[in-house]
Amino acid sequence: MRSLIYVGLMLFYVLSSWSQSTAKVMFYNLLEFPEAPPNNRELILKDIIDEVEPDVFMVAELQDQVGADLILNQSLNDTQNTYAAAPFVFNTSGNGGTINQLLFFNTEKFSLELTDVIQTSLRDINRYQLKALTTQSQTNPITIEFFVAHFKASQGDFNEQIRFDMALDFTNYINTNLSSDANVVFAGDFNFYNANESGLQQLFIGNTSIPMNDPINQLGDWHINSTFSNVHTQSTRESNNSFNDFGAGGGLDDRFDFIFVSGNLLDDTHEVHYVNGSYQAYGNNGNCFNEDISDTSCVGDFSQNIRNLLWNMSDHLPVVMDIEFNQNFLNTRDFSGSNVLKLPQGNIVNKSLLVEISPLYLSEIKQLYIYNTFGQQIKTTDVLNSTMRISVENLSNGIYILTTNRGNALKFVVSH
């Protein structure tokens, strides 16, 4: 009886103290969207989005409002009106042409608080301030400054100088407009060939109050260097002949696309932080150097199907990562754990945990995760049907949290 009382008290403690939620961030150069072939790429993008399920989706090479509407209505909100777009604005800088940046966001997790534009000699750098819709958003709000850019392409001193100038415009702006403790995410197609470029050095160690960081610290000479095969993002295609010469060919051998973060986001104790191990060049299995991303030899965690979609969609791969908050999201749509997940045999278990997933949400729940009370993920299970039995025989006695890729959570106790 004493042990049961202890377990009950501990379970109550964990129920009241578990307070972390995650959001997925994604950047994608869409390649002159929607003009570039093939037709109806918004439907290809939809299938990619359904796999990634981003909460913040930043894009480059968006041509116009028509393209923005296609992404919002056909790629993101194809089944539910969960996403919103920031206001679309045409480039106001230099001679950047008709390709622009934009941010889309999950309205269940974020609200758009502010937008702005940093003008450069070539293309705008777009700023979007999002506030996390957490249980403490009124009393202890968490805001993140998202910036999206597309720096000058190509090698040579002239082009490197333009990239440096754009980086300098960015750091000058944040020095003037942001506090030094701001949460910053800077994503884009930066076209850096190596980490010694003056533009990247300006972002990382230049005269800036908020130095940028590579979350995976994979710095070096990325260009045509197989050492960095796992982080290359361009080109997904050996040749652009099949795409009316849109985009680049040459195979996967450059790391042009990044999500940089301010230093505070690398601190696991900070109010919002990068989730270690979550950063990916999405679709890159690390064995596709100078090949099509769709090449059948590039087997690994990313399936042939998703790599075929990425090959058709763009000459770039998207970059994704997770960020974690020390507060719970409000979940304005009724998506609480008790409505989504049930433990029909109770939450004190011995050998296995029986889980039922509501049919209303089955299409959205891709995986179940088990965490210990230290917040460490210790088990992952793919969702195959609405009733799942998860073995817990190898877990030590104690309290655990069952959660999903959508953030819902229930607590259970293992007692052998």
C-alpha positions as CSV (number, residue, x, y, z in Angstrom):
1,M,0.0,0.0,0.0
2,R,2.8,2.4,0.9
3,S,4.4,1.8,-2.6
4,L,1.1,2.5,-4.3
5,I,0.7,5.8,-2.4
6,Y,4.3,6.7,-3.4
7,V,3.6,5.9,-7.1
8,G,0.4,8.0,-6.9
9,L,2.1,11.0,-5.4
10,M,4.9,10.7,-8.0
11,L,2.4,10.5,-10.8
12,F,0.6,13.6,-9.6
13,Y,4.0,15.4,-9.5
14,V,4.9,14.5,-13.0
15,L,1.4,15.3,-14.3
16,S,1.7,18.8,-12.9
17,S,5.4,19.4,-13.8
18,W,5.8,17.9,-17.3
19,S,5.8,21.1,-19.4
20,Q,7.7,20.8,-22.6
21,S,6.3,21.1,-26.2
22,T,8.1,20.9,-29.5
23,A,7.7,22.6,-32.9
24,K,9.2,21.6,-36.2
25,V,10.9,24.3,-38.3
26,M,11.5,23.8,-42.0
27,F,13.2,25.9,-44.7
28,Y,12.8,25.0,-48.4
29,N,14.0,26.7,-51.6
30,L,11.1,25.8,-53.9
31,L,12.8,26.7,-57.2
32,E,10.9,29.4,-59.0
33,F,7.5,28.4,-57.6
34,P,5.0,28.0,-59.2
35,E,6.5,28.5,-62.7
36,A,9.1,25.8,-62.9
37,P,8.1,22.3,-64.1
38,P,6.5,19.8,-63.5
39,N,3.0,21.1,-63.3
40,N,1.0,21.1,-60.1
41,R,4.0,21.1,-57.8
42,E,1.8,22.2,-55.0
43,L,0.5,18.6,-54.9
44,I,4.1,17.3,-54.8
45,L,4.8,19.7,-52.0
46,K,1.7,18.6,-50.1
47,D,3.0,15.0,-50.0
48,I,6.3,16.3,-48.7
49,I,4.6,18.5,-46.1
50,D,2.5,15.6,-45.0
51,E,5.7,13.7,-44.1
52,V,7.5,16.5,-42.4
53,E,4.5,18.2,-40.7
54,P,6.3,21.6,-40.0
55,D,4.9,24.1,-37.6
56,V,7.0,26.9,-39.1
57,F,7.5,26.7,-42.9
58,M,9.9,29.2,-44.5
59,V,10.4,29.3,-48.3
60,A,12.6,30.9,-50.9
61,E,12.1,31.4,-54.7
62,L,8.4,32.1,-54.3
63,Q,7.3,34.1,-57.3
64,D,4.0,35.7,-56.4
65,Q,0.8,35.7,-54.3
66,V,-0.7,33.0,-56.6
67,G,2.1,30.7,-55.5
68,A,1.7,31.6,-51.9
69,D,-2.1,30.8,-52.1
70,L,-1.3,27.5,-53.7
71,I,1.0,26.5,-50.9
72,L,-1.4,27.6,-48.2
73,N,-4.5,26.1,-49.6
74,Q,-3.3,23.1,-51.5
75,S,-0.1,22.0,-49.8
76,L,-0.7,23.0,-46.1
77,N,-4.4,23.3,-45.5
78,D,-5.5,20.4,-47.7
79,T,-7.5,18.8,-44.9
80,Q,-7.7,21.3,-42.1
81,N,-7.4,25.1,-41.9
82,T,-4.5,24.9,-39.4
83,Y,-1.9,27.1,-41.2
84,A,-1.7,30.8,-42.0
85,A,0.7,32.8,-44.1
86,A,2.4,36.0,-43.3
87,P,1.6,38.8,-45.7
88,F,3.3,38.3,-49.1
89,V,5.5,41.2,-50.2
90,F,7.5,41.5,-53.4
91,N,11.2,42.1,-53.1
92,T,12.1,45.8,-52.6
93,S,15.9,45.5,-52.9
94,G,18.4,45.8,-55.7
95,N,17.9,43.6,-58.7
96,G,16.7,40.4,-56.9
97,G,14.2,39.6,-59.7
98,T,10.9,37.9,-59.1
99,I,11.8,35.4,-56.4
100,N,10.8,36.1,-52.9
101,Q,10.6,34.7,-49.4
102,L,7.7,33.9,-47.1
103,L,6.8,32.2,-43.8
104,F,3.8,30.0,-43.1
105,F,2.9,28.9,-39.5
106,N,0.7,26.6,-37.5
107,T,-1.9,28.8,-35.9
108,E,-2.4,26.2,-33.1
109,K,1.1,26.9,-31.9
110,F,2.0,30.4,-33.0
111,S,0.7,33.9,-33.7
112,L,2.3,36.4,-36.0
113,E,3.3,39.5,-34.0
114,L,5.4,41.6,-36.4
115,T,6.9,41.6,-39.9
116,D,9.7,43.7,-41.4
117,V,12.1,43.8,-44.3
118,I,15.8,44.3,-44.4
119,Q,16.9,45.8,-47.7
120,T,20.2,44.7,-49.2
121,S,21.9,45.3,-52.6
122,L,20.2,42.2,-54.0
123,R,17.2,40.8,-52.2
124,D,15.2,41.5,-49.1
125,I,15.8,39.6,-45.9
126,N,12.3,39.0,-44.4
127,R,11.7,39.2,-40.6
128,Y,8.7,37.5,-38.9
129,Q,8.2,37.6,-35.2
130,L,6.2,34.7,-33.9
131,K,4.8,34.2,-30.4
132,A,4.3,30.7,-29.0
133,L,0.7,30.1,-28.0
134,T,1.5,28.5,-24.7
135,T,-0.3,28.3,-21.4
136,Q,1.8,31.2,-20.1
137,S,1.7,33.3,-23.3
138,Q,0.0,36.2,-21.5
139,T,2.2,36.3,-18.4
140,N,5.5,34.9,-19.7
141,P,5.5,35.1,-23.5
142,I,8.1,33.4,-25.6
143,T,8.8,35.1,-29.0
144,I,11.1,34.0,-31.7
145,E,12.5,36.2,-34.5
146,F,12.5,34.3,-37.7
147,F,14.5,35.7,-40.6
148,V,14.4,34.2,-44.2
149,A,17.0,35.1,-46.8
150,H,18.3,34.1,-50.3
151,F,21.9,35.3,-50.7
152,K,23.7,35.8,-54.0
153,A,24.6,32.7,-55.9
154,S,27.8,31.5,-57.7
155,Q,31.5,31.5,-56.9
156,G,34.0,34.3,-57.4
157,D,35.1,37.4,-55.4
158,F,32.3,39.5,-56.8
159,N,29.5,37.2,-55.6
160,E,31.2,36.5,-52.3
161,Q,31.4,40.2,-51.7
162,I,27.6,40.6,-52.2
163,R,27.0,37.7,-49.8
164,F,29.2,39.5,-47.3
165,D,27.3,42.8,-47.8
166,M,24.0,41.0,-47.3
167,A,25.3,39.4,-44.1
168,L,26.5,42.8,-42.9
169,D,23.1,44.3,-43.6
170,F,21.5,41.6,-41.4
171,T,23.9,42.0,-38.5
172,N,23.6,45.8,-38.6
173,Y,19.8,45.4,-38.5
174,I,19.8,43.0,-35.5
175,N,22.3,45.2,-33.7
176,T,19.9,48.1,-34.0
177,N,16.5,46.4,-33.7
178,L,16.9,43.4,-31.4
179,S,17.9,42.9,-27.8
180,S,21.0,40.8,-27.3
181,D,19.0,38.0,-25.6
182,A,16.5,37.7,-28.5
183,N,15.6,34.2,-29.8
184,V,16.7,34.2,-33.4
185,V,16.3,31.7,-36.2
186,F,17.9,32.7,-39.5
187,A,17.1,30.4,-42.4
188,G,17.8,30.5,-46.1
189,D,19.6,29.6,-49.2
190,F,22.9,31.3,-48.4
191,N,25.0,29.9,-51.3
192,F,28.1,29.6,-49.1
193,Y,30.7,27.3,-50.5
194,N,32.7,27.0,-47.4
195,A,32.8,28.2,-43.8
196,N,35.7,30.6,-44.4
197,E,33.6,32.8,-46.6
198,S,33.5,36.4,-45.3
199,G,29.7,36.4,-45.3
200,L,29.4,33.4,-43.0
201,Q,32.2,34.7,-40.8
202,Q,30.3,38.0,-40.4
203,L,27.2,36.1,-39.2
204,F,29.2,34.0,-36.8
205,I,32.0,36.2,-35.4
206,G,31.5,39.6,-37.0
207,N,30.5,42.8,-35.2
208,T,27.1,41.5,-34.0
209,S,25.3,41.4,-30.8
210,I,23.7,38.1,-31.6
211,P,26.2,35.7,-33.3
212,M,24.7,32.9,-35.4
213,N,25.5,29.3,-35.0
214,D,25.2,26.1,-37.0
215,P,23.2,23.7,-34.7
216,I,25.1,20.7,-35.9
217,N,28.5,22.4,-36.1
218,Q,29.3,20.9,-39.5
219,L,31.6,23.6,-40.7
220,G,34.2,23.3,-43.4
221,D,34.7,23.2,-47.1
222,W,31.4,21.8,-48.2
223,H,31.7,22.2,-52.0
224,I,32.2,18.9,-53.8
225,N,33.5,17.3,-50.6
226,S,32.2,13.8,-49.8
227,T,33.1,14.3,-46.1
228,F,29.9,16.4,-45.8
229,S,27.7,14.2,-47.9
230,N,25.1,13.9,-45.1
231,V,24.5,17.7,-45.0
232,H,24.5,18.6,-48.7
233,T,21.3,20.2,-50.0
234,Q,22.0,20.9,-53.7
235,S,21.6,19.8,-56.3
236,T,19.0,17.0,-56.0
237,R,19.5,16.4,-59.8
238,E,22.4,15.3,-61.9
239,S,20.9,17.2,-64.8
240,N,18.2,19.8,-65.3
241,N,17.4,18.6,-68.8
242,S,14.2,17.0,-67.7
243,F,13.0,20.3,-66.1
244,N,13.3,22.7,-69.1
245,D,16.7,23.8,-67.7
246,F,15.2,25.2,-64.5
247,G,17.5,24.9,-61.6
248,A,20.9,23.4,-61.3
249,G,22.3,20.0,-62.0
250,G,25.5,18.3,-61.0
251,G,24.1,16.1,-58.2
252,L,24.2,16.5,-54.4
253,D,27.5,18.2,-53.5
254,D,26.9,21.6,-51.9
255,R,25.6,22.8,-48.6
256,F,23.8,26.0,-49.6
257,D,20.7,25.7,-47.3
258,F,20.9,26.4,-43.6
259,I,18.9,27.1,-40.4
260,F,21.2,29.1,-38.2
261,V,20.3,29.9,-34.5
262,S,21.3,32.4,-31.8
263,G,23.5,30.9,-29.1
264,N,20.7,30.9,-26.5
265,L,18.8,28.3,-28.6
266,L,21.7,25.9,-28.0
267,D,21.2,26.0,-24.2
268,D,19.0,23.1,-23.2
269,T,17.8,25.1,-20.1
270,H,16.6,28.1,-22.1
271,E,12.9,28.9,-22.5
272,V,13.1,27.6,-26.1
273,H,16.0,25.6,-27.5
274,Y,17.1,23.4,-30.4
275,V,16.5,19.7,-29.9
276,N,19.8,17.9,-30.3
277,G,19.9,15.5,-33.2
278,S,16.8,16.9,-34.9
279,Y,18.6,18.9,-37.7
280,Q,18.4,17.2,-41.1
281,A,19.0,17.9,-44.7
282,Y,15.6,16.2,-45.3
283,G,15.8,13.3,-47.8
284,N,19.6,13.0,-47.6
285,N,20.6,9.5,-46.5
286,G,24.3,10.6,-46.6
287,N,25.2,8.3,-49.5
288,C,24.1,10.3,-52.5
289,F,27.2,12.3,-53.3
290,N,27.1,13.8,-56.8
291,E,23.9,11.7,-57.5
292,D,20.2,12.3,-58.1
293,I,18.5,12.3,-54.7
294,S,16.2,9.8,-56.3
295,D,18.9,7.3,-57.2
296,T,18.0,3.8,-56.1
297,S,21.4,3.3,-54.6
298,C,20.8,6.1,-52.0
299,V,18.9,3.9,-49.6
300,G,18.5,4.7,-45.9
301,D,16.0,6.2,-43.5
302,F,14.4,8.4,-46.2
303,S,12.4,6.2,-48.5
304,Q,12.5,6.0,-52.2
305,N,9.1,7.6,-52.4
306,I,10.0,10.7,-50.5
307,R,13.3,11.1,-52.4
308,N,11.4,10.8,-55.7
309,L,9.1,13.6,-54.5
310,L,12.0,15.8,-53.5
311,W,13.7,15.2,-56.9
312,N,10.6,16.3,-58.7
313,M,9.9,19.3,-56.4
314,S,13.1,21.3,-56.5
315,D,16.9,21.3,-57.1
316,H,17.3,21.9,-53.3
317,L,16.5,19.7,-50.3
318,P,14.6,21.2,-47.4
319,V,16.3,21.7,-44.0
320,V,14.4,20.8,-40.9
321,M,14.9,20.9,-37.1
322,D,12.9,20.8,-33.9
323,I,12.7,23.4,-31.2
324,E,11.5,22.7,-27.7
325,F,9.7,25.0,-25.3
326,N,9.6,24.9,-21.5
327,Q,5.9,25.6,-21.6
328,N,2.9,23.7,-22.9
329,F,1.1,24.8,-26.0
330,L,-2.5,25.8,-25.5
331,N,-3.7,23.5,-28.4
332,T,-6.6,25.7,-29.3
333,R,-8.1,22.8,-31.3
334,D,-9.3,20.1,-29.0
335,F,-6.2,17.9,-29.2
336,S,-5.6,17.0,-25.6
337,G,-4.1,13.7,-24.8
338,S,-7.3,12.4,-23.1
339,N,-9.2,13.0,-26.4
340,V,-6.5,11.5,-28.7
341,L,-4.9,8.8,-26.6
342,K,-6.4,6.3,-24.1
343,L,-5.0,3.6,-21.9
344,P,-7.9,1.2,-21.7
345,Q,-6.1,-1.2,-19.3
346,G,-5.0,1.6,-17.0
347,N,-1.7,3.5,-16.6
348,I,0.0,1.1,-14.1
349,V,1.5,-1.6,-16.2
350,N,3.9,-4.6,-16.0
351,K,4.9,-6.1,-19.4
352,S,3.1,-4.0,-22.0
353,L,1.1,-0.8,-22.4
354,L,-2.1,-0.9,-24.4
355,V,-2.8,2.3,-26.3
356,E,-5.9,3.4,-28.2
357,I,-5.7,6.3,-30.7
358,S,-8.9,8.1,-31.5
359,P,-10.0,7.4,-35.2
360,L,-10.5,11.2,-35.6
361,Y,-6.8,11.8,-35.2
362,L,-5.3,8.5,-36.5
363,S,-4.2,10.1,-39.8
364,E,-2.2,12.7,-37.9
365,I,-0.5,10.5,-35.4
366,K,2.6,9.0,-37.0
367,Q,4.6,7.9,-34.0
368,L,4.4,7.3,-30.3
369,Y,7.3,8.3,-28.0
370,I,8.1,7.3,-24.5
371,Y,10.1,9.7,-22.3
372,N,11.4,9.3,-18.8
373,T,10.9,12.0,-16.1
374,F,14.2,13.6,-17.1
375,G,12.8,14.4,-20.5
376,Q,14.9,11.8,-22.3
377,Q,13.3,10.0,-25.2
378,I,13.9,6.3,-24.7
379,K,11.5,4.5,-27.1
380,T,9.8,5.2,-30.4
381,T,7.0,3.2,-32.0
382,D,5.5,3.7,-35.4
383,V,1.7,3.9,-35.4
384,L,0.2,1.1,-37.6
385,N,-3.4,1.1,-36.4
386,S,-5.7,2.6,-33.8
387,T,-4.8,0.0,-31.1
388,M,-1.2,-0.5,-30.2
389,R,0.5,-2.7,-27.6
390,I,3.9,-1.4,-26.6
391,S,6.3,-3.7,-24.8
392,V,7.7,-2.1,-21.6
393,E,9.5,-5.2,-20.2
394,N,12.9,-3.6,-20.7
395,L,11.9,-0.4,-18.9
396,S,12.9,0.1,-15.3
397,N,10.3,0.6,-12.7
398,G,9.2,4.2,-12.6
399,I,7.1,6.9,-14.2
400,Y,7.1,7.6,-17.9
401,I,5.4,9.9,-20.4
402,L,3.7,8.6,-23.6
403,T,3.5,11.3,-26.3
404,T,2.9,11.7,-30.0
405,N,4.4,13.6,-32.9
406,R,1.6,16.1,-32.4
407,G,2.5,16.8,-28.8
408,N,-0.3,15.0,-26.9
409,A,0.9,13.3,-23.7
410,L,-0.3,10.8,-21.1
411,K,1.6,9.5,-18.1
412,F,2.0,5.8,-17.0
413,V,3.8,3.8,-14.4
414,V,5.9,0.7,-15.0
415,S,5.8,-1.7,-12.0
416,H,7.3,-5.1,-12.6
